[in-house]
Amino acid sequence: MTNIDWQASWIWGEGEASPRNEWRCFRKTFEVPAANESRSGALLSITADSRYVLYVNGTRLGRGPVRSWPSELAYDQYEIGHLLKPGQPNTIAVLVMHFGISTFYYLRGRGGLLAQVQDGSGNVLAATDATWRNAVHLGHHPRAPRASCQHAFAEFVDARLWDAAWTSEHFDDTAWASSLALGAVGMAPWTALKLRDIPLLTEETIVPVRVESLAKVKSFRATATVDVRNALVEGSENHANRNVFLGYVITSLYADRACKATIGFVQSNECLRAISVNGRRLEQQFYGSKPERYVDVELHEGDNLLAIDVSSNIHTGKLQVGVYADEPASVSFRAPTWPGQSTTAGEKLLSDWLRIGPFDSVELLDHQHTRELNEAHPTYVALRDKAITLDDLSVYGEWVKPIAAAHVSEADVFALSVWRKENVKYAVPAELQNAVIPHRQPAEVPIFEGYDTEVLFDLGKEYSGYLQFEIEAEAGTVLDWYGFEYMSGQYRQDMFGLDHTLRYVALGGRERYESPIRRGLRYLTLTVRGAVKPVKIHSVTMLQSNYPVAEVGSFTSSDALLNDIWEISRHTTKLCMEDTFVDCPAFEQVFWVGDSRNEALVSNYLFGVQDIVKRCLKLVPGSEFQTPLFADQVPSGWSSVIPNWTFFWAIACAEYYEQTGDREFAAEMYGHIKFTLTHYLKHIDDKGLFNIKGWNLLDWSPIDQPNDGVVTHQNMFLVHTLKSGAAMGRLAGDEAGAAELDKAANQLQEAINRHLWNEEAQAYIDCIHADGRRSTVISMQTQVVASLTGVAPSDRKAVIDTYLIAPPTNFVQIGSPFMSFFYYEALAKLGETELMVQDIRRNYGQMIRHSATTCWEQYPNFLENRANPDMLSRSHCHAWSAAPAYFLGREVLGVRSLTPGWTKVEIAPIPGDLTWAKGSVPHPAGGRIDVAWTLDTSTQTMTLTVTYPENVDVQIRLPEGVQGTINEVKLGVL
């Protein structure tokens, strides 16, 4: 891999600069000289906005780019000599998926492709310019729904409309248009390019373990998804910030006869304040488990006006609606008409939906004060207090506008998959299991007259990657795919707030499809709709893709439960290592800055890879243009600040130095740390406390952590961060700067103890509100942080440490495994490893009892961050929860670094109630440290064997009160 001299130009096609959800195909055929030496070492460099899939002579070679800031866009390089044909035409084909909106891992730019091929001598064989051919991928439907605020779009592909052979070198692209040359490297918004700084991700084919169930189903007769956010809030495509607004959407339910109908809404708790049909308010008649909302109505023959108050505080801002009526009645959406006005839904650019408003809207930034929404807008109030009729459309016509077709999806596969009017289950025929057996015998999906057929696959555990399937079907047969994470018996936890569905319309015959969109799931439903002949399934697979790691770390012990817990922690961490650490492989796939601090520590004990950690840490300062406080997820269109997340980033920078001994990195990051801490210190109030408006989060639990005011836990973490920053300053040679940070830490620590201690409760309060009111809430979270950060003086620490050992029942309890990580750190400092292991067994054991194969985001103790109170957790795979893989290696095996770079290591096992344990911990310089011990509890005698690289200084200690034998094996180092 090397930096190159770019001769290529950025290119795109005719049309919008940043089209919404457009897939565009590019091709270039070029000659490779016959001499073999020209082919040897051939290198293809490429990047695109937003994402690409690359093919060379029909072979899919890679996908990218990795997430990055537009001002420092990453590009990839591939060695392609083995794919080139000297003396013959060669073809590069690239699918570019341009989002046209901002997400939590992408900032909106404009459509573009940049590629260049060089031979081993550096001669340019091909480079993007106006001679490249391009065409919009007509088989991809750009009106697929938004997947979520974090992601771009769901997927809708009609294979009849596009030749799947377009990537082949033999495809005739003469009908395609020439590309538009946009400009040279360095043009805006991609003002700088940076070579990818991590390896290419893995690709591993995963086959489901079984067909879980078979059913015949009936669902909605008509569905639609309205992108309320982009339809009503102008400019909201350019960012992913929250918006609060006032407005309505309206359509007509056209019934070919009078009938009873069910209207359903399945979006996640937004865009549904009130509803009326034909001038009758209905929201008081809703039923269903939240967030699902259903209402039964009587429809007249002809048009029935449906008006929905979608006023909301939104991120995604979707309305997902379905309508069902028993046959022979037919119901569909169409644009309302009223005297003196009619819409033109038949026009290409308009939908069957109207909007009234917005009457007001406010873009919300959690780290800035914004004005209040004007809920008293007179027109909104007039409509709010009545049921809307056609007459109102005439009266308030100036506010009524058609919604563009681009903002309405005419099929909502998620709604169709979640709600079933009828769901009749059958025993799975043995022949249907052929779908998951990798042999030549296909499975045949049965047809049920008057019904659709649902087949549910179980992958055995959660995976993250790209769905692939090979089927045989009649042309026009619809295959709807929907993945989710968890089910138990007849209960299925649908993934409200995430639409990662795929609708595939068959070309006809035997065909194969590989989705270019990453998904995370364990269970996968296929619903076959409109089949006139049985569909044959030749294969269904998941192309698992993650950061490339060897499974160096290991752990087994005399406790089978702990072994299972360690394993789900390992698998969770691996799934959450993409081009950065991500919070989860399904709901978000977002690099949350604070989460990654803990993820990095876990990864150190599992895989020992450092490039991904370094990459994550270096991405964070790129958010400076959004806020000098640095954003909590990057690179992102959402400008949001969780102060603790920035603090954890700074602490993680120091921990990276401790892991690697990389002083150059420490010096580089110190400048960024000092910069942001200088801005945080501007929020010290007249009491000497850190007082800020922000998303003041630490745990999903009812602790008192207001988003404006003095929050105790983040004051304490700021003390710790200032001290870490000072240590980095000394490494960078800035003694004066380090002294300033130490002074600020000491002053803040003194203020915390003066103002935030409750003498009567003998504990630290959770906060002081913006109005000066002292919190009455006492939480375990705050006491844990006080102990962990060393903020508490010795007398108070002695008191709060007793709470850590025996948590008082009147304190708010820990609500997430993320918070448990800090609790376990504090317990380890106290030498309470056995108590830590008991807590792991109790909290993670309930995951194992519910058949978890990955670690949950939350404990099922509180209702925070759940779409439905019956949910055990929102996300069932969350790497911030993988703490056991770190602590079992560090405490039970006893492998701990004593010096930066692990040049000196301590082996000091803590057996607790275990009788044996063995495992491995990666060494950051290469190799690993193997530990195996057995304990005879009757004689308190241990046999301990340690194997390690000979260039590591290892200090070995038996547990206190234990005698025994120590065996050392030293390995040579190359």
BELUR-V549301 format. One line per field, one symbol per residue. psi: psi as a letter, one per 20 degrees, with the letter a starting at -180 (. if undefined). burial: 1 if it has 9 or more other C-alpha atoms within 8 Angstrom, else 0. A space follows every 50 residues. Layout:
psi->???
burial->???
//
This chain:
psi->pqqropiqqpqaaqbqhmqplppppqqppqqpqhphhhhpjppppqrrog qqpppolipphrqbrqqrqhimpqqqpppjhiiqopjrpqppppppopgj rqaijpppdrpqppqppqaijjpphqqpaiiqqqqpniipoijqqpgrhh reqapopoiijpoijiiqiiqojhiqqqrpohrrpiqqjmiqqpppjrrq rroppppqhrohrpqpqpaqhpqqppngghhhopiihirkqqqprprqqq rpoppirprqqppqpjrnlrkmhrqqpljppihijqrqpqjppqppqppr pbpopoppojproqfglqooqqppqqqjqpprqqpqqrpiqqrmhiqhiq ajqrqoaqhqqppppijqprrqpnijphggghhhjrpprhhhhggkhhip qqpqhhjppjpnhgghhgppgqnoqqqoqhhhihhjomaiorqppqpopj rrppppqoihrqrpcppqqprprqpippopppqrhqqocippnqmpipnk rppppqhpapqqpopjppqprgqpppoppkpiqpppohqprpnpprpoqq mgqrpqaiohghggggghgghggghjncirqqgqifgglqnpghhhghhg gghhighkqhhhgggghihgiijhhgpiiqqipqpqionqooghhhghgg ghghhgghhhjnhggggghhghggghhhhhiijpaiijqooqpanmqgqn rlrnmqjpaopghhgghhghghhghghhghhijmhghghgggghghgggh hghhijpohgilrprhrprhjippqjppqhghhghgggijhprhghhhgh hhhhhnpphiqprpiqhghhghghgghhhijlghhghghgggghhhgghk kpirpqhrqlhripkphpiiphqfpjooiijkhhhghhhhgghkopqiqp jkhpqponqnhcjqiqqqaqpqphiqaropppqqpohhilpqppppprqi jpoppppqqpjprappppoppqp.
burial->00000001111110000111111111111111100001111111111111 11111111001001101111111111101110010110111111111111 11111111111111111111000111111101111010111111111111 11111111110100011110000000111110011000011110110000 11000111111111111111111111111111100111111111111111 11111111111111111101111111111011100100001111101011 11111111111111111111111110001111111101000000100001 11111111111111111000001000100110100011110111000011 01111111101111111001001000010001111100000111101000 11111111100111111111111111111111111100000010111011 11111111001000000111111111111010011111111111111000 01111110001111111111111111111111111111111111111111 11111111100111111111011100111111111111111111111111 11110111111110011111011111101100110001111111110011 10101111111111111111111111111111010011111101111110 11100111000111111110000010111111111111101100011011 11111010001111111111111111110001101100011011101100 01111111110100011000101111111111111111111111101111 11111111111001111111111100111111111100011111111111 010000011001010000000000
//
